[in-house]
Amino acid sequence: MPTGFISIGSNIDKEIHIPSSLQALSELFGELTVSSVFESEPVGFVGDSFHNLVVQFESELSAKEVAKLLKQIELDHGRSRESQKFSARTLDLDLILYGDQIISDGRLQIPRDEIERYAFVLEPLAEIAPNATHPISRRCYKDLWHDFDKRDLRQTKLEK
């Protein structure tokens, strides 16, 4: 059964949408491993800060089926199908890893390139899966985080 990782973010009513999304995910996948919550500035636009975290789960579903369920949870939380990449949002759920799978199928990209590009994805991932390895680079996430350029880092760990 593949182990998957989902990046979660919200900057609109985040105190409502993050806990609600965790409940929805646990109903679908059972027990979750949940990272700390990180507050970070928006990337690519001006707006309210985001709360971001990563969860680990196991499922027998295909990656495409999981991604479809995540999109439905986003819609259930008021996300518009037309929302732009760099914009405020009630909820953003991205399947960033699924086992050792490498998928490039339209909108479904696994592993997501955000893992190595954004601290708000890599730091919580490294927290809950430090010794797991990136399916392409074969580097473990704690090493990727250690080597991440933190000079302009604008995020704060809020809670565990």
SULJOMO-V994752 format. One record per backbone hydrogen bond with DSSP energy under -1.0 kcal/mol. NH is the residue of the N-H (numbers start at 1). CO is the residue of the C=O. E is the energy in kcal/mol with one decimal. If there is no record, write none. Layout:
NH|CO|E / NH|CO|E
This chain:
4|57|-2.9 / 5|97|-2.2 / 6|55|-2.5 / 7|94|-2.8 / 8|53|-3.1 / 9|92|-1.9 / 10|51|-1.5 / 11|89|-2.4 / 12|89|-1.0 / 16|13|-1.9 / 17|13|-2.5 / 18|14|-2.0 / 20|16|-1.8 / 21|17|-2.3 / 22|18|-2.2 / 23|19|-2.0 / 24|20|-2.3 / 25|21|-2.7 / 26|22|-2.3 / 27|23|-1.9 / 28|24|-1.5 / 29|25|-3.0 / 30|26|-2.0 / 33|56|-2.1 / 35|54|-2.3 / 37|159|-1.6 / 38|52|-3.0 / 39|156|-3.1 / 40|50|-2.1 / 41|154|-1.6 / 50|40|-3.3 / 51|10|-2.4 / 52|38|-2.8 / 53|8|-2.0 / 55|6|-2.4 / 56|33|-2.6 / 57|4|-2.2 / 59|2|-1.7 / 66|62|-2.3 / 67|63|-2.7 / 68|64|-1.9 / 69|65|-2.0 / 70|66|-2.3 / 71|67|-2.1 / 72|68|-1.7 / 73|69|-2.1 / 74|70|-2.3 / 75|71|-2.3 / 76|72|-2.6 / 78|75|-1.9 / 79|74|-2.3 / 83|80|-1.6 / 87|85|-1.0 / 92|9|-2.4 / 94|7|-2.3 / 96|5|-2.3 / 97|5|-1.3 / 99|3|-3.4 / 101|98|-1.9 / 103|110|-3.3 / 105|108|-2.8 / 108|105|-2.0 / 110|103|-2.7 / 112|96|-1.7 / 115|112|-1.5 / 118|114|-2.5 / 121|118|-1.4 / 122|118|-2.5 / 123|119|-2.4 / 125|121|-1.6 / 126|122|-3.0 / 127|123|-1.7 / 128|124|-1.7 / 129|125|-2.3 / 134|139|-2.7 / 138|134|-2.0 / 141|132|-1.7 / 142|130|-2.3 / 144|140|-2.1 / 145|141|-2.6 / 146|142|-2.3 / 147|143|-2.2 / 153|150|-1.5 / 156|39|-2.5 / 158|37|-3.7
